[in-house]
Amino acid sequence: HARKGEVNGAAELVDRMERVGLRPKAPEFAMILEACARARPPNAPAAEKIFEEMLADGVAPSEGVLDNLRRAVGKRRFAKLEGRARRAQEAAAGPPTPSAVA
């Protein structure tokens, strides 16, 4: 579905995961965002909504998520969303260890 730009089909796969108790992670969100990016025209509103849901679920964005988000929403809008993405990545990584600070 993602390669064909079929956003609804890609989102349905993730919905099925949730129905059987599996929690989607970054690769699944990257797949849906890829579908948003490949849709013609790209489906920026859906991509942004999916990204917001991913962050609300506590899933840190991977580089694949960020790349597909950028392609779906465009460089200008991505620049505004990227700060939130980086903060989510940092939060998922946790506080720095004493050896990492030194």
N, CA, C and O atoms as a Tinker XYZ file with bonds, in Angstrom:
   408  protein
     1  N      0.811000   -1.194000    0.000000    73     2
     2  CA     0.000000    0.000000    0.000000    64     1     3
     3  C      0.858000    1.263000    0.000000    63     2     4     5
     4  O      0.567000    2.221000   -0.716000    81     3
     5  N      1.918000    1.256000    0.809000    73     3     6
     6  CA     2.745000    2.449000    0.937000    64     5     7
     7  C      3.387000    2.824000   -0.392000    63     6     8     9
     8  O      3.422000    4.000000   -0.754000    81     7
     9  N      3.892000    1.837000   -1.118000    73     7    10
    10  CA     4.572000    2.117000   -2.384000    64     9    11
    11  C      3.641000    2.669000   -3.442000    63    10    12    13
    12  O      4.076000    3.351000   -4.370000    81    11
    13  N      2.355000    2.373000   -3.302000    73    11    14
    14  CA     1.375000    2.852000   -4.266000    64    13    15
    15  C      0.718000    4.160000   -3.834000    63    14    16    17
    16  O     -0.113000    4.706000   -4.560000    81    15
    17  N      1.085000    4.664000   -2.658000    73    15    18
    18  CA     0.477000    5.898000   -2.180000    64    17    19
    19  C     -0.928000    5.700000   -1.647000    63    18    20    21
    20  O     -1.720000    6.642000   -1.609000    81    19
    21  N     -1.242000    4.475000   -1.235000    73    19    22
    22  CA    -2.581000    4.158000   -0.726000    64    21    23
    23  C     -2.604000    4.366000    0.788000    63    22    24    25
    24  O     -2.356000    3.439000    1.559000    81    23
    25  N     -2.904000    5.591000    1.194000    73    23    26
    26  CA    -2.859000    5.965000    2.603000    64    25    27
    27  C     -3.846000    5.142000    3.421000    63    26    28    29
    28  O     -3.491000    4.633000    4.484000    81    27
    29  N     -5.063000    5.007000    2.950000    73    27    30
    30  CA    -6.074000    4.270000    3.713000    64    29    31
    31  C     -5.686000    2.812000    3.909000    63    30    32    33
    32  O     -5.887000    2.256000    4.989000    81    31
    33  N     -5.137000    2.192000    2.882000    73    31    34
    34  CA    -4.725000    0.797000    2.991000    64    33    35
    35  C     -3.588000    0.625000    3.984000    63    34    36    37
    36  O     -3.585000   -0.323000    4.769000    81    35
    37  N     -2.618000    1.539000    3.955000    73    35    38
    38  CA    -1.496000    1.463000    4.889000    64    37    39
    39  C     -1.982000    1.706000    6.320000    63    38    40    41
    40  O     -1.545000    1.028000    7.250000    81    39
    41  N     -2.871000    2.657000    6.489000    73    39    42
    42  CA    -3.398000    2.946000    7.826000    64    41    43
    43  C     -4.228000    1.782000    8.345000    63    42    44    45
    44  O     -4.226000    1.510000    9.546000    81    43
    45  N     -4.929000    1.099000    7.469000    73    43    46
    46  CA    -5.742000   -0.060000    7.883000    64    45    47
    47  C     -4.863000   -1.174000    8.441000    63    46    48    49
    48  O     -5.253000   -1.849000    9.393000    81    47
    49  N     -3.687000   -1.374000    7.864000    73    47    50
    50  CA    -2.777000   -2.396000    8.389000    64    49    51
    51  C     -2.378000   -2.085000    9.829000    63    50    52    53
    52  O     -2.317000   -2.981000   10.670000    81    51
    53  N     -2.111000   -0.825000   10.103000    73    51    54
    54  CA    -1.742000   -0.427000   11.459000    64    53    55
    55  C     -2.946000   -0.560000   12.394000    63    54    56    57
    56  O     -2.797000   -0.973000   13.544000    81    55
    57  N     -4.128000   -0.213000   11.904000    73    55    58
    58  CA    -5.345000   -0.385000   12.715000    64    57    59
    59  C     -5.539000   -1.846000   13.099000    63    58    60    61
    60  O     -5.932000   -2.151000   14.225000    81    59
    61  N     -5.264000   -2.746000   12.165000    73    59    62
    62  CA    -5.376000   -4.183000   12.463000    64    61    63
    63  C     -4.410000   -4.591000   13.559000    63    62    64    65
    64  O     -4.755000   -5.377000   14.441000    81    63
    65  N     -3.196000   -4.055000   13.501000    73    63    66
    66  CA    -2.216000   -4.351000   14.550000    64    65    67
    67  C     -2.772000   -3.950000   15.912000    63    66    68    69
    68  O     -2.704000   -4.713000   16.875000    81    67
    69  N     -3.315000   -2.751000   15.975000    73    67    70
    70  CA    -3.841000   -2.248000   17.240000    64    69    71
    71  C     -5.006000   -3.093000   17.746000    63    70    72    73
    72  O     -5.138000   -3.318000   18.949000    81    71
    73  N     -5.837000   -3.555000   16.840000    73    71    74
    74  CA    -6.995000   -4.378000   17.232000    64    73    75
    75  C     -6.578000   -5.702000   17.866000    63    74    76    77
    76  O     -7.305000   -6.245000   18.697000    81    75
    77  N     -5.414000   -6.225000   17.481000    73    75    78
    78  CA    -4.949000   -7.489000   18.066000    64    77    79
    79  C     -3.950000   -7.250000   19.199000    63    78    80    81
    80  O     -3.293000   -8.182000   19.662000    81    79
    81  N     -3.842000   -5.997000   19.639000    73    79    82
    82  CA    -3.022000   -5.696000   20.800000    64    81    83
    83  C     -1.569000   -5.357000   20.517000    63    82    84    85
    84  O     -0.774000   -5.263000   21.452000    81    83
    85  N     -1.201000   -5.172000   19.266000    73    83    86
    86  CA     0.175000   -4.793000   18.931000    64    85    87
    87  C      0.261000   -3.278000   18.835000    63    86    88    89
    88  O     -0.598000   -2.630000   18.236000    81    87
    89  N      1.293000   -2.733000   19.423000    73    87    90
    90  CA     1.466000   -1.278000   19.404000    64    89    91
    91  C      2.381000   -0.894000   18.231000    63    90    92    93
    92  O      3.519000   -1.356000   18.158000    81    91
    93  N      1.889000   -0.055000   17.322000    73    91    94
    94  CA     2.739000    0.363000   16.197000    64    93    95
    95  C      3.977000    1.109000   16.690000    63    94    96    97
    96  O      3.932000    1.862000   17.663000    81    95
    97  N      5.061000    0.879000   15.998000    73    95    98
    98  CA     6.328000    1.543000   16.299000    64    97    99
    99  C      6.723000    2.392000   15.083000    63    98   100   101
   100  O      5.964000    2.509000   14.121000    81    99
   101  N      7.891000    2.967000   15.142000    73    99   102
   102  CA     8.341000    3.866000   14.079000    64   101   103
   103  C      8.272000    3.250000   12.675000    63   102   104   105
   104  O      7.857000    3.950000   11.751000    81   103
   105  N      8.657000    1.975000   12.458000    73   103   106
   106  CA     8.585000    1.444000   11.088000    64   105   107
   107  C      7.168000    1.452000   10.508000    63   106   108   109
   108  O      6.983000    1.704000    9.317000    81   107
   109  N      6.182000    1.180000   11.340000    73   107   110
   110  CA     4.799000    1.183000   10.848000    64   109   111
   111  C      4.349000    2.610000   10.521000    63   110   112   113
   112  O      3.670000    2.837000    9.520000    81   111
   113  N      4.726000    3.562000   11.364000    73   111   114
   114  CA     4.377000    4.952000   11.071000    64   113   115
   115  C      5.118000    5.437000    9.820000    63   114   116   117
   116  O      4.569000    6.202000    9.027000    81   115
   117  N      6.358000    4.992000    9.650000    73   115   118
   118  CA     7.108000    5.364000    8.446000    64   117   119
   119  C      6.404000    4.845000    7.199000    63   118   120   121
   120  O      6.386000    5.518000    6.168000    81   119
   121  N      5.824000    3.650000    7.288000    73   119   122
   122  CA     5.108000    3.074000    6.144000    64   121   123
   123  C      3.901000    3.944000    5.767000    63   122   124   125
   124  O      3.677000    4.221000    4.589000    81   123
   125  N      3.133000    4.369000    6.764000    73   123   126
   126  CA     1.959000    5.199000    6.463000    64   125   127
   127  C      2.403000    6.539000    5.893000    63   126   128   129
   128  O      1.800000    7.044000    4.946000    81   127
   129  N      3.456000    7.115000    6.467000    73   127   130
   130  CA     3.946000    8.394000    5.962000    64   129   131
   131  C      4.503000    8.259000    4.548000    63   130   132   133
   132  O      4.412000    9.194000    3.752000    81   131
   133  N      5.074000    7.109000    4.238000    73   131   134
   134  CA     5.532000    6.877000    2.859000    64   133   135
   135  C      4.346000    6.897000    1.905000    63   134   136   137
   136  O      4.430000    7.458000    0.812000    81   135
   137  N      3.241000    6.285000    2.320000    73   135   138
   138  CA     2.033000    6.303000    1.490000    64   137   139
   139  C      1.553000    7.739000    1.292000    63   138   140   141
   140  O      1.151000    8.115000    0.191000    81   139
   141  N      1.594000    8.535000    2.346000    73   139   142
   142  CA     1.198000    9.946000    2.233000    64   141   143
   143  C      2.098000   10.680000    1.241000    63   142   144   145
   144  O      1.621000   11.484000    0.439000    81   143
   145  N      3.396000   10.402000    1.300000    73   143   146
   146  CA     4.358000   11.067000    0.418000    64   145   147
   147  C      4.184000   10.631000   -1.028000    63   146   148   149
   148  O      4.377000   11.433000   -1.941000    81   147
   149  N      3.820000    9.364000   -1.251000    73   147   150
   150  CA     3.694000    8.843000   -2.613000    64   149   151
   151  C      2.331000    9.113000   -3.246000    63   150   152   153
   152  O      2.165000    8.973000   -4.458000    81   151
   153  N      1.359000    9.502000   -2.424000    73   151   154
   154  CA     0.038000    9.829000   -2.974000    64   153   155
   155  C      0.197000   11.012000   -3.940000    63   154   156   157
   156  O      1.082000   11.850000   -3.764000    81   155
   157  N     -0.643000   11.068000   -4.929000    73   155   158
   158  CA    -0.602000   12.168000   -5.899000    64   157   159
   159  C     -1.891000   12.931000   -5.868000    63   158   160   161
   160  O     -2.924000   12.401000   -6.276000    81   159
   161  N     -1.872000   14.171000   -5.394000    73   159   162
   162  CA    -0.745000   14.875000   -4.794000    64   161   163
   163  C     -0.440000   14.315000   -3.410000    63   162   164   165
   164  O     -1.273000   13.613000   -2.837000    81   163
   165  N      0.739000   14.612000   -2.860000    73   163   166
   166  CA     1.053000   14.118000   -1.515000    64   165   167
   167  C     -0.028000   14.550000   -0.518000    63   166   168   169
   168  O     -0.569000   15.653000   -0.601000    81   167
   169  N     -0.322000   13.668000    0.407000    73   167   170
   170  CA    -1.387000   13.923000    1.377000    64   169   171
   171  C     -0.782000   14.515000    2.655000    63   170   172   173
   172  O     -0.602000   13.819000    3.655000    81   171
   173  N     -0.475000   15.800000    2.598000    73   171   174
   174  CA     0.158000   16.488000    3.723000    64   173   175
   175  C     -0.717000   16.515000    4.975000    63   174   176   177
   176  O     -0.202000   16.265000    6.065000    81   175
   177  N     -2.020000   16.808000    4.871000    73   175   178
   178  CA    -2.832000   16.828000    6.097000    64   177   179
   179  C     -2.849000   15.482000    6.816000    63   178   180   181
   180  O     -2.759000   15.436000    8.043000    81   179
   181  N     -2.963000   14.398000    6.071000    73   179   182
   182  CA    -2.957000   13.068000    6.701000    64   181   183
   183  C     -1.598000   12.783000    7.324000    63   182   184   185
   184  O     -1.526000   12.222000    8.417000    81   183
   185  N     -0.522000   13.162000    6.644000    73   183   186
   186  CA     0.825000   12.923000    7.167000    64   185   187
   187  C      1.030000   13.646000    8.489000    63   186   188   189
   188  O      1.570000   13.078000    9.438000    81   187
   189  N      0.602000   14.889000    8.547000    73   187   190
   190  CA     0.769000   15.649000    9.776000    64   189   191
   191  C     -0.071000   15.057000   10.906000    63   190   192   193
   192  O      0.384000   14.989000   12.048000    81   191
   193  N     -1.279000   14.636000   10.597000    73   191   194
   194  CA    -2.150000   14.019000   11.610000    64   193   195
   195  C     -1.524000   12.731000   12.139000    63   194   196   197
   196  O     -1.512000   12.497000   13.348000    81   195
   197  N     -1.008000   11.903000   11.249000    73   195   198
   198  CA    -0.373000   10.636000   11.645000    64   197   199
   199  C      0.851000   10.916000   12.509000    63   198   200   201
   200  O      1.073000   10.242000   13.515000    81   199
   201  N      1.640000   11.905000   12.118000    73   199   202
   202  CA     2.823000   12.275000   12.881000    64   201   203
   203  C      2.429000   12.718000   14.296000    63   202   204   205
   204  O      3.060000   12.312000   15.272000    81   203
   205  N      1.401000   13.537000   14.403000    73   203   206
   206  CA     0.938000   14.003000   15.713000    64   205   207
   207  C      0.457000   12.829000   16.564000    63   206   208   209
   208  O      0.733000   12.785000   17.763000    81   207
   209  N     -0.259000   11.878000   15.959000    73   207   210
   210  CA    -0.718000   10.692000   16.680000    64   209   211
   211  C      0.462000    9.857000   17.172000    63   210   212   213
   212  O      0.447000    9.337000   18.288000    81   211
   213  N      1.471000    9.739000   16.336000    73   211   214
   214  CA     2.653000    8.970000   16.689000    64   213   215
   215  C      3.328000    9.584000   17.922000    63   214   216   217
   216  O      3.680000    8.871000   18.862000    81   215
   217  N      3.505000   10.901000   17.910000    73   215   218
   218  CA     4.119000   11.569000   19.049000    64   217   219
   219  C      3.250000   11.439000   20.293000    63   218   220   221
   220  O      3.769000   11.223000   21.388000    81   219
   221  N      1.940000   11.566000   20.138000    73   219   222
   222  CA     1.022000   11.435000   21.277000    64   221   223
   223  C      1.083000   10.032000   21.873000    63   222   224   225
   224  O      0.872000    9.854000   23.072000    81   223
   225  N      1.373000    9.034000   21.035000    73   223   226
   226  CA     1.497000    7.649000   21.510000    64   225   227
   227  C      2.863000    7.377000   22.148000    63   226   228   229
   228  O      3.122000    6.276000   22.633000    81   227
   229  N      3.729000    8.388000   22.141000    73   227   230
   230  CA     5.037000    8.228000   22.760000    64   229   231
   231  C      6.056000    7.516000   21.893000    63   230   232   233
   232  O      7.066000    7.027000   22.399000    81   231
   233  N      5.805000    7.451000   20.592000    73   231   234
   234  CA     6.734000    6.793000   19.669000    64   233   235
   235  C      7.709000    7.840000   19.145000    63   234   236   237
   236  O      7.297000    8.845000   18.565000    81   235
   237  N      8.994000    7.604000   19.348000    73   235   238
   238  CA    10.024000    8.513000   18.856000    64   237   239
   239  C     10.199000    8.324000   17.356000    63   238   240   241
   240  O     10.269000    7.188000   16.885000    81   239
   241  N     10.271000    9.396000   16.609000    73   239   242
   242  CA    10.409000    9.279000   15.155000    64   241   243
   243  C     11.796000    8.800000   14.749000    63   242   244   245
   244  O     12.812000    9.264000   15.267000    81   243
   245  N     11.813000    7.873000   13.823000    73   243   246
   246  CA    13.080000    7.389000   13.252000    64   245   247
   247  C     13.459000    8.306000   12.089000    63   246   248   249
   248  O     12.685000    9.177000   11.692000    81   247
   249  N     14.647000    8.099000   11.557000    73   247   250
   250  CA    15.055000    8.871000   10.380000    64   249   251
   251  C     14.133000    8.574000    9.192000    63   250   252   253
   252  O     13.855000    9.463000    8.386000    81   251
   253  N     13.655000    7.320000    9.081000    73   251   254
   254  CA    12.713000    6.976000    8.017000    64   253   255
   255  C     11.407000    7.735000    8.154000    63   254   256   257
   256  O     10.846000    8.202000    7.163000    81   255
   257  N     10.924000    7.859000    9.383000    73   255   258
   258  CA     9.708000    8.642000    9.639000    64   257   259
   259  C      9.930000   10.084000    9.202000    63   258   260   261
   260  O      9.104000   10.664000    8.497000    81   259
   261  N     11.050000   10.654000    9.625000    73   259   262
   262  CA    11.316000   12.057000    9.310000    64   261   263
   263  C     11.481000   12.293000    7.820000    63   262   264   265
   264  O     11.006000   13.300000    7.295000    81   263
   265  N     12.149000   11.376000    7.132000    73   263   266
   266  CA    12.326000   11.520000    5.688000    64   265   267
   267  C     10.979000   11.477000    4.972000    63   266   268   269
   268  O     10.707000   12.304000    4.102000    81   267
   269  N     10.138000   10.510000    5.340000    73   267   270
   270  CA     8.827000   10.409000    4.692000    64   269   271
   271  C      7.926000   11.580000    5.052000    63   270   272   273
   272  O      7.154000   12.047000    4.215000    81   271
   273  N      8.016000   12.059000    6.288000    73   271   274
   274  CA     7.234000   13.230000    6.682000    64   273   275
   275  C      7.641000   14.440000    5.850000    63   274   276   277
   276  O      6.785000   15.170000    5.351000    81   275
   277  N      8.947000   14.653000    5.701000    73   275   278
   278  CA     9.438000   15.782000    4.898000    64   277   279
   279  C      8.933000   15.709000    3.468000    63   278   280   281
   280  O      8.508000   16.713000    2.897000    81   279
   281  N      8.982000   14.516000    2.896000    73   279   282
   282  CA     8.516000   14.353000    1.514000    64   281   283
   283  C      7.009000   14.587000    1.409000    63   282   284   285
   284  O      6.534000   15.084000    0.387000    81   283
   285  N      6.256000   14.238000    2.445000    73   283   286
   286  CA     4.803000   14.375000    2.404000    64   285   287
   287  C      4.332000   15.809000    2.630000    63   286   288   289
   288  O      3.402000   16.271000    1.969000    81   287
   289  N      4.974000   16.517000    3.567000    73   287   290
   290  CA     4.480000   17.852000    3.924000    64   289   291
   291  C      5.258000   18.985000    3.267000    63   290   292   293
   292  O      4.806000   20.130000    3.278000    81   291
   293  N      6.413000   18.686000    2.700000    73   291   294
   294  CA     7.218000   19.728000    2.078000    64   293   295
   295  C      8.233000   20.301000    3.060000    63   294   296   297
   296  O      8.072000   20.196000    4.275000    81   295
   297  N      9.271000   20.902000    2.513000    73   295   298
   298  CA    10.388000   21.382000    3.329000    64   297   299
   299  C      9.979000   22.470000    4.309000    63   298   300   301
   300  O     10.415000   22.461000    5.461000    81   299
   301  N      9.152000   23.402000    3.869000    73   299   302
   302  CA     8.784000   24.526000    4.734000    64   301   303
   303  C      8.004000   24.059000    5.962000    63   302   304   305
   304  O      8.326000   24.448000    7.085000    81   303
   305  N      6.982000   23.229000    5.756000    73   303   306
   306  CA     6.184000   22.741000    6.882000    64   305   307
   307  C      7.016000   21.788000    7.749000    63   306   308   309
   308  O      6.898000   21.792000    8.974000    81   307
   309  N      7.851000   20.978000    7.105000    73   307   310
   310  CA     8.699000   20.051000    7.854000    64   309   311
   311  C      9.604000   20.809000    8.818000    63   310   312   313
   312  O      9.820000   20.364000    9.945000    81   311
   313  N     10.130000   21.940000    8.390000    73   311   314
   314  CA    11.012000   22.728000    9.247000    64   313   315
   315  C     10.301000   23.105000   10.544000    63   314   316   317
   316  O     10.930000   23.179000   11.599000    81   315
   317  N      8.999000   23.343000   10.470000    73   315   318
   318  CA     8.227000   23.689000   11.668000    64   317   319
   319  C      7.963000   22.471000   12.542000    63   318   320   321
   320  O      7.882000   22.598000   13.764000    81   319
   321  N      7.829000   21.296000   11.940000    73   319   322
   322  CA     7.545000   20.067000   12.682000    64   321   323
   323  C      8.808000   19.399000   13.221000    63   322   324   325
   324  O      8.749000   18.635000   14.184000    81   323
   325  N      9.927000   19.683000   12.608000    73   323   326
   326  CA    11.166000   18.977000   12.945000    64   325   327
   327  C     11.594000   19.196000   14.394000    63   326   328   329
   328  O     12.125000   18.279000   15.020000    81   327
   329  N     11.377000   20.375000   14.931000    73   327   330
   330  CA    11.741000   20.633000   16.320000    64   329   331
   331  C     11.017000   19.708000   17.274000    63   330   332   333
   332  O     11.617000   19.187000   18.214000    81   331
   333  N      9.729000   19.499000   17.042000    73   331   334
   334  CA     8.961000   18.576000   17.879000    64   333   335
   335  C      9.498000   17.165000   17.746000    63   334   336   337
   336  O      9.575000   16.428000   18.729000    81   335
   337  N      9.870000   16.790000   16.533000    73   335   338
   338  CA    10.391000   15.444000   16.295000    64   337   339
   339  C     11.695000   15.234000   17.046000    63   338   340   341
   340  O     11.891000   14.190000   17.668000    81   339
   341  N     12.580000   16.204000   16.995000    73   339   342
   342  CA    13.874000   16.079000   17.664000    64   341   343
   343  C     13.694000   16.012000   19.179000    63   342   344   345
   344  O     14.394000   15.257000   19.854000    81   343
   345  N     12.761000   16.798000   19.715000    73   343   346
   346  CA    12.506000   16.742000   21.164000    64   345   347
   347  C     11.973000   15.370000   21.557000    63   346   348   349
   348  O     12.334000   14.843000   22.609000    81   347
   349  N     11.122000   14.791000   20.723000    73   347   350
   350  CA    10.586000   13.447000   21.007000    64   349   351
   351  C     11.702000   12.413000   20.973000    63   350   352   353
   352  O     11.723000   11.502000   21.800000    81   351
   353  N     12.631000   12.541000   20.030000    73   351   354
   354  CA    13.762000   11.618000   19.962000    64   353   355
   355  C     14.619000   11.733000   21.216000    63   354   356   357
   356  O     15.041000   10.720000   21.775000    81   355
   357  N     14.877000   12.948000   21.657000    73   355   358
   358  CA    15.690000   13.160000   22.851000    64   357   359
   359  C     15.004000   12.603000   24.088000    63   358   360   361
   360  O     15.658000   12.012000   24.948000    81   359
   361  N     13.690000   12.787000   24.186000    73   359   362
   362  CA    12.945000   12.275000   25.328000    64   361   363
   363  C     12.995000   10.748000   25.359000    63   362   364   365
   364  O     13.109000   10.147000   26.427000    81   363
   365  N     12.910000   10.128000   24.189000    73   363   366
   366  CA    12.946000    8.666000   24.120000    64   365   367
   367  C     14.329000    8.135000   24.513000    63   366   368   369
   368  O     14.447000    7.045000   25.074000    81   367
   369  N     15.353000    8.903000   24.217000    73   367   370
   370  CA    16.714000    8.480000   24.538000    64   369   371
   371  C     16.981000    8.587000   26.038000    63   370   372   373
   372  O     17.870000    7.910000   26.554000    81   371
   373  N     16.235000    9.415000   26.731000    73   371   374
   374  CA    16.414000    9.573000   28.169000    64   373   375
   375  C     17.499000   10.575000   28.476000    63   374   376   377
   376  O     18.157000   11.097000   27.576000    81   375
   377  N     17.682000   10.840000   29.764000    73   375   378
   378  CA    18.713000   11.818000   30.153000    64   377   379
   379  C     20.103000   11.282000   29.854000    63   378   380   381
   380  O     20.325000   10.071000   29.840000    81   379
   381  N     21.028000   12.186000   29.617000    73   379   382
   382  CA    22.392000   11.722000   29.344000    64   381   383
   383  C     22.992000   11.070000   30.579000    63   382   384   385
   384  O     22.706000   11.466000   31.710000    81   383
   385  N     23.819000   10.078000   30.349000    73   383   386
   386  CA    24.506000    9.411000   31.451000    64   385   387
   387  C     25.693000   10.272000   31.868000    63   386   388   389
   388  O     26.191000   11.065000   31.070000    81   387
   389  N     26.155000   10.123000   33.123000    73   387   390
   390  CA    27.298000   10.941000   33.577000    64   389   391
   391  C     28.517000   10.806000   32.681000    63   390   392   393
   392  O     29.229000   11.788000   32.467000    81   391
   393  N     28.778000    9.612000   32.150000    73   391   394
   394  CA    29.948000    9.446000   31.285000    64   393   395
   395  C     29.761000   10.156000   29.949000    63   394   396   397
   396  O     30.738000   10.577000   29.329000    81   395
   397  N     28.503000   10.293000   29.498000    73   395   398
   398  CA    28.240000   10.970000   28.230000    64   397   399
   399  C     28.388000   12.478000   28.376000    63   398   400   401
   400  O     28.683000   13.172000   27.403000    81   399
   401  N     28.184000   12.984000   29.581000    73   399   402
   402  CA    28.277000   14.416000   29.824000    64   401   403
   403  C     29.734000   14.857000   29.937000    63   402   404   405
   404  O     30.094000   15.955000   29.513000    81   403
   405  N     30.558000   14.002000   30.507000    73   403   406
   406  CA    31.974000   14.352000   30.744000    64   405   407
   407  C     32.772000   14.446000   29.491000    63   406   408
   408  O     33.969000   14.731000   29.541000    81   407
